[in-house]
Amino acid sequence: MKRIFLLISLLFISLTLFAQGRIRDFGIEPGIFRTGEHNAITDVPGVKVGQVTIIEGDDIRTGVTAIIPHEGNLFRLKCPAAVYVGNGFGKLVGVTQIEELGNTESPIILTNTLSVAQGIEGVISYTLAQEGNETVGSVNAVVGETNDGGLNDIRGRHVTAEDVLEAIQIASDGPVEEGCVGAGTGTICFGFKGGIGTSSRILPASLGGYTVGVLVQSNYGGVLEIDGVPVGEMLGQYSFKKAVEEERASMGKMDKCTQDPNLNPDGSCMMVVITDAPLDARNLKRIAKRAMMGLAKTGGIASNGSGDYVIALSVCEENLISESTPTYNPVLLHNDDMSALFEATIEATAEALWNSLFQATDMTGKGGRTVKALPIEKVLKLMGRGE
C-alpha cells in the first residue's frame, strides 16, 4: 500500500506566516539563462521523477526520490555519466563503476543514510523485471543519501524496497514536488527545513539550445546566501555562530552569545545534473564540478562531516550506449562549447537548492523536535523585496 500520508502530515507541518513558494514566485530570478517550462529536471526530454513520502506517528519522517533518465531500458541503453565528490563523508553506491566505465545503467535513487540497502534492492528488482533483461546477472544500482536522523527515526529503517519500486513506477514528467517530500522529507539545511529542490536552464539557440536540469536533496550547513545576499548572517542563523559571537563579545563588540542547536555545519547534499547536450564522461565530470560552485553560491561549505556528491548524466539520444553494437561512435561537443553549460549548471544547482528551502514547511519529528522553515517574509525584507 502506498505510504504517502499527506493528510496525516498536516498534523505535523505547521503553516508559516508567509506562504511558501518557489524562489521565482517572489520576484527573485537568479542567473542569466531562462528556465524550462517547469523549471525542473523534467524539462530535459524523457526525464521523470517519482517520490514516496513516509510520515507516520511522531518520529517517522523520511522517503524516496527516484530519477529516471530516459524512457527506454536503462540497462540496455546506458547513459554517459560522471561523479564528482565535493566531500566524501557519504554512502553513494555505484560510484566506482560510473568512474570506471563512464556510464549509468539504472534509475538514480535518493533516500536516507540507513536505507541505501533498500534502494539497491529496489533498483535490482526493477532492472531484473524489465523486458529484455532476462539474462542480466549484475546491476550497478546508483543510490545516494543524506542523513535525516535529526527529524526521522533513522535507526528504524522505515524505507522498504517496495517504497523504492513504487517511486520508480509512479515517476512522471512535468512539475516536480519540492520541499518536505520524498528523500527530502526529514532533511535540514542551514538550520532551516531543507528538502527536495529542482531547477532548469535552457541555452539560447546560438549556444546550442541545450537543456540542463538539476534535482537536489539539501541537508547541509554553512552561511546561507540567497542571490548574493548574506541572509543567514543577517538573520543571525549560521554555522560557527557561537564561536564568532564569543570572540566578538570578548572584544566588546556584542553583549551575549547564542547558539541554535540546528546549526551544525555537517550534513550532506546530493545533486543530480542531467542534460541533453552530447557529452561524454570526461566533460560530464567537468559539468559535475560546476554544480559544487552552485552549492557554494548558496553558502554551502562542504564541511568535514558532509557528503556532497554530484552525479551528471547526458541523455542525448544519439549517445546512449548500446552494447549490442561492436563500436560506439558518439557525437560530442568541443571543449570550447562547454562554458555556457557550466554557467547553466551553476545557476540551476543554486536555484534548485534555494527552491528546496523556499518550498519546505515547518516540521516536527523525532523527539518532538521542530525545525522551522525559512522565514520567507523576513528574507524578502532583508533582500529589499518586502513591503
Secondary structure, DSSP 8 states (H G I E B T S, - for coil): -----HHHHTTTS---SS----GGGGT---SSSB--SSSSGGGSTT-EEEEEEEEETTTEEEEEEEEE--SS-TTTEEEEEEEEEEEE-S--BTHHHHHHHSEE-S-EEEEEGGGHHHHHHHHHHHHHHSTT-TT------EEEEE--TTTS-GGG----HHHHHHHHHT-BSS----BSSGGGTT-EETTEE--EEEEEEE--GGGT--EEEEEEEEE--B---BTTB-HHHHHT--TTHHHHHHHHHHTTS-S-----TT--S-EEEEEEEEE-S---HHHHHHHHHHHHHHHHHTTB---TTEEEEEEEEE--GGG-EETTSS--------GGG-HHHHHHHHHHHHHHHHHHHHS---EE-GGG-EE----HHHHHHHTT---
